[in-house]
Amino acid sequence: MPENFEANIATADALTLLLHNQHALAAAIEEITQWLSEYGLGDVAGNAIAAMEVLDANAQDIANAIMRIRQS
C-alpha cells in the first residue's frame, strides 16, 4: 500500500507541474492575443482565444484529476 501511495503522490506532483505549465502557456497566449487585437489581426486573435478556451477547460479537468489522485 505505501508503494501505491508514493506513486499517487509522484503522479499528482507531475500533473501539478503540467498544470502550472498550462497556466503559463495560457497567460502567454493571452498576452499575444491582446497584441494581435491591437494590431487589427482579429481573426488570428480569435484563434488564440479559442486555444485559451481549450487550455482553460482542460486545466479544470486536470485539477480535478489531481484532487482525486491526492485523495486516494
N, C-alpha and C positions, 0 to 999 in steps of 0.2 A: 504493500500500500504506500509506504513512503516514496518508493521509486516513481509511482504514478503521480503522486503529489508534486514531486520535484519536476516531473515532465510538464505537468499543468502550469506550474509557475514559469518555467522556461518558455512555454508556448505563449502564455499570456504576456510575458515580458517582450517577446519578439513581436507579437501583434501590437502591443502598445507602441513600440518604436515605429512600426509601419504606419500606425495611425498618426503619430506625430509627423512623419514624413508626408502623409496625405494632407494634413492640415497646412504644412509649409507649402506644398505644391498649390493648394487652393489659394493661399494668400498671394503667391507669386502670379498665378493666373488672374486673380482679381486686380492686381496692380497693372498687369499688361492690358487687361480689358479696359480699365479706366483710360489708359494711354491711347489705346486704339479708338475708343469712343471720342476722345478729344480731337483726334486727327481725322475724324469722319470715316472711319472704317467700321461702320456699324455692322455689316454682315460678318466680318471676322470677329468682332466683339461678341456678337450673338452666338457664334460657335464656341467662343471661350466661356461664355455664360453657361451654355449647355454642358460643357465639360465640368464646370464647377458644380452644377446641379448633380451630376453623376457622382463626383467626389463626395459631396455632402451626403447623398443618400447612402453611399457605401460606407462612409465614416460612421454613420449611426449603426449600421449592421455590424461593423467591426467592433464598435464599442459594446454593443450588446453581447457579442460573442466573447469578448474579453471578460465581461462580468460573469457570464455563465461558466467560463473556464475557472475563474478565480473562486467561484462559489462551490465548485465541485471538489 
